[in-house]
Amino acid sequence: MFTIAVPAVNPKNRFRDQLPPPNKPIEFLAPPDEGTKIVIRILLAKRTLTEDDVRKRGTKLTFFHESIPMPRETVWLISFYEEYGWDEMQYIAKMIRTTKINLTPGSSKEDVTLSYMHILDGGTEPRIIDVPLGADNVSVETK
């Protein structure tokens, strides 16, 4: 139904990560190893489909995070790790090289504490590619 892919990208001059105190339960996922990505997927399936049925349909080690029964179907939140291909690596590298965070005059790179780029990719199945950005992506406007 919907996919979020998070590649193993550690930008040069990474911003300091600051998460606000959670007001809801949060489940942290281990970051992917170099050359891999974590895929987070929301599945919409027949209500009769069980966790075992979902596991049988995939070849990857799958982690089940939540299932929500609905009137006619069940929504599953799952994740798994997989390698990403050469084309994906080149695409992500190009996006990181060409993306700029434009700050207003008087701002500085130190004003940014965390920044991610979310790439919407239609491909064969809709997905978002989530990539951290670093200080090299910052451009401060002059007057």
N, C-alpha and C positions, 0 to 999 in steps of 0.2 A: 504494500500500500504506500509506504513512505520510508525513505532511507536517509540517514545522516552518516556521512563518512568522515572520519577524522584521521588524516594521515600523520605519520611521525615526522613533524616538522619542528625544528628548533631554530628560530630565526637568530641571526646575529643581533646583538644588542637588544635582547628580549626585554619587554617591559616587565616590571615587577608585578606578579599576579596578586591581586587583592580581591578576595571574595567577601561580600557583606555577610554578617552573621545570618545563618539560615533561619527562616521562620516556618519552614516545612522540612520534612525528612529529605535528606539528600543521599544518593548513592553514588559514590565516586568509582569510576572505572579506571583500571590500570591503563596507563598510556601505551600506545602500540610501540613495538620495537622498530628500529630503523628498517625501512623498506616494506613496512606493513601498515595497515590501517585498521582502525576499529570501526565496525559497521553497526550502527544502531538502527533497528528496523521496527516499525509499527506494522503489524499484520492484522488484517481483518479476515476472520475465518468463520466457517460454519460453527455453530455453537457445540456441535458434537465432537469437534476436533479436540484431542487431548494433547498434553505436552509431549507424550510419547509419539503421537502421530506427527507433530511438528518436527521432532528430532529425526524421525525416519525419513522425512522428505529432504533434509539437508545433509550435506556431507561434512559440514564444518562443526567443530565443537561450539555449541550454542549455549549462551547463558540466558536464562529466563528471569526477567525482572518483575513482571507484573502481568496479570490477565484480568480483564474486566468483562464480565458477562453482560451482554446487551440483549434486547428482546429477541433478535433473530440471529445474532452472531456474537463472537467473542473477539475482543481486541487484545492482542498480545504485544508486549514490549520485550524485544530480545536484542542480544548483541553477540557479535563474534569478531574474530580477528582474521585477516587474510592479507596476502601480499597484494601490492598494487603494481600495475603494469608500467612499462616504460612510457607509454603515451600519457598515462595519468601523472607520472612523475614530471614529465616535461610540461604538461599543462599547468600543474600546480606551481612549478618553478617559475614559469612565465608570469602567472598571476601575481606571485609574490614580488617579482622584479618590477612589474609595471604598476602595482597598486601604491597609491600615495594617500596618506592621511593629511588633509589640508587643515592646518590650524590657523586661527585668526592672528593678526598682528599683535605682538606682545605676549603671545603664548610661547611655551617652550616644550621640548621633548619630555622634560621632567613632569609636565602637567598630565601626561598620559601614563596611566598605571596598568592598563590591560586593554588589548585590542585584538579582535578576531575578524577575519574576513569570511563571509558566508557566500559561497558560490552556488547559485541555483543551476543545476545541470539536468536538462531533460533526458538526454540519452535514451536508453532502452527502458529505464525505469526512473521515475522522478527521484532526485536526491539533492541534498545539500552537502557541499564539501566545506568543512569547518577548518580554517587554517589560522594559527596565531600569527600576528604581525609583530615587527620589532621597530626600534627607533630608526632603522634605515628607511622605513616606509613613510616617515614623517616629513612633511614639507610645511614650513612656517611662512605664511604670506607676509609680504612687506607692504607698507602703505603705498 
